Amino acid sequence: MAAMESLRYPIGRFQWQGGSSPRDRSEWIGTIATTPQRLQNAVAGLSERQLDTSYRDGGWTVRQVVHHYADDHMNTYIRFKLALTEETPAIKPYSEASWAELPDARTSPIEASLALLSALHERWILAWRSLQESEWGRIFVHPTRGAVSLDHLAALYAWHGLHHVAQITGLRQRSGWMPPEWTS
């Protein structure tokens, strides 16, 4: 079971410590800013067969992970905007697993999701960097997570991007699919 857990959560499960400092937030924003490129690097040169390989037994394929990343970050960008423009908005969840099984997530090329992530993160980073100190405590209410502040969201999405990149790079390493620049 521990091996399955380490494949599913190669960087560990997300741990929210509560609260943040300006330095923490700056680091999280920096990570969020760089993860679309890290994801592009992680999938660079993969064949269609490799993209359709699950990163672990019972897990999504690399293709599904890439499309999930885009789907999830689009949803979260909207949640972020709602938290900034409404007082304690209740947000609607979505079924990540169901979305990952839709034909576009199972079969479509990953390039559209990679481009979408790049553009979305460009906008999102501008918005993150423009937050005033008082805005970091703004919240939305998730039906199962409860109140989520923007500082909590920044920590979660810094982790989220690295989490999925690590799933893919871990598969590449275990499968011997490393490009030459990874081994030098």
Secondary structure, 3 states (H helix, E strand, C coil): CHHHHHHHCCCCCCCCCCCCCHHHHHHHHHHHHHHHHHHHHHHCCCCHHHHCCECCCCCCEHHHHHHHHHHHHHHHHHHHHHHHHCCCCECCCCCHHHHHHCHHHHHCCCHHHHHHHHHHHHHHHHHHHCCCHHHHHCEEEECCCEEEEHHHHHHHHHHHHHHHHHHHHHHHHHHCCCCHHHHC
